[in-house]
């Protein structure tokens, strides 16, 4: 686990000698750091598929619009 210092007061003042807490300093436990093992492969596949579908649909719309405009220009 990772621990860090936190100020109990609303405002933390910076002074020449360092930070000054009007209340008191407490030790707070931080949440676990990110790990790639936490990711679910099924959810990753869904996210990748959604992103690919979004990009592919915009790309296909652009290619179709270009084909229509080229057809109109040459007609």
C-alpha positions as CSV (number, residue, x, y, z in Angstrom):
1,X,0.0,0.0,0.0
2,X,1.0,3.6,-0.6
3,X,0.5,6.3,2.0
4,X,0.7,10.0,1.6
5,X,0.5,13.1,3.9
6,X,-2.7,15.2,3.7
7,X,-3.8,18.4,5.4
8,X,-7.0,18.4,7.5
9,X,-7.6,22.1,6.9
10,X,-9.4,23.5,3.9
11,X,-6.5,25.6,2.6
12,X,-2.8,24.6,2.5
13,X,-0.5,27.6,2.6
14,X,3.0,27.6,1.0
15,X,5.6,29.4,3.0
16,X,9.3,29.9,2.5
17,X,10.2,26.9,4.8
18,X,7.6,24.7,3.0
19,X,3.9,23.9,3.1
20,X,2.0,25.0,6.2
21,X,-1.3,23.3,7.3
22,X,-3.6,25.2,9.6
23,X,-5.2,22.0,10.9
24,X,-3.0,19.0,11.1
25,X,-1.2,16.4,9.0
26,X,-2.7,13.0,8.6
27,X,-1.5,9.9,6.8
28,X,-4.0,8.8,4.1
29,X,-3.9,5.4,2.3
30,X,-3.9,5.8,-1.5
31,X,-5.8,3.4,-3.8
32,X,-3.8,0.7,-5.6
33,X,-1.8,1.8,-8.6
34,X,-3.0,0.8,-12.1
35,X,-2.1,-2.7,-13.2
36,X,-2.7,-4.1,-16.7
37,X,-4.0,-7.3,-15.0
38,X,-7.0,-5.4,-13.7
39,X,-8.4,-5.1,-17.2
40,X,-11.0,-7.6,-18.4
41,X,-10.2,-9.0,-21.9
42,X,-13.9,-9.1,-22.9
43,X,-14.4,-5.4,-22.0
44,X,-11.2,-4.5,-23.9
45,X,-12.5,-6.3,-26.9
46,X,-15.8,-4.4,-26.7
47,X,-14.0,-1.1,-26.4
48,X,-11.7,-1.8,-29.3
49,X,-14.7,-2.9,-31.4
50,X,-16.6,0.3,-30.6
51,X,-13.6,2.5,-31.4
52,X,-12.9,0.6,-34.7
53,X,-16.6,0.9,-35.7
54,X,-16.7,4.6,-35.0
55,X,-13.5,5.3,-37.0
56,X,-14.5,2.9,-39.8
57,X,-18.0,4.4,-40.2
58,X,-16.6,8.0,-40.5
59,X,-14.0,6.8,-43.0
60,X,-16.6,5.0,-45.1
61,X,-18.8,8.1,-45.1
62,X,-15.9,10.2,-46.3
63,X,-15.0,7.7,-49.1
64,X,-18.7,7.5,-50.2
65,X,-19.0,11.3,-50.2
66,X,-15.8,11.6,-52.3
67,X,-17.2,9.0,-54.8
68,X,-20.5,10.9,-55.1
69,X,-18.7,14.3,-55.6
70,X,-16.3,12.8,-58.2
71,X,-19.3,11.3,-60.0
72,X,-21.1,14.7,-60.0
73,X,-18.0,16.5,-61.2
74,X,-17.4,14.1,-64.1
75,X,-21.1,14.0,-65.2
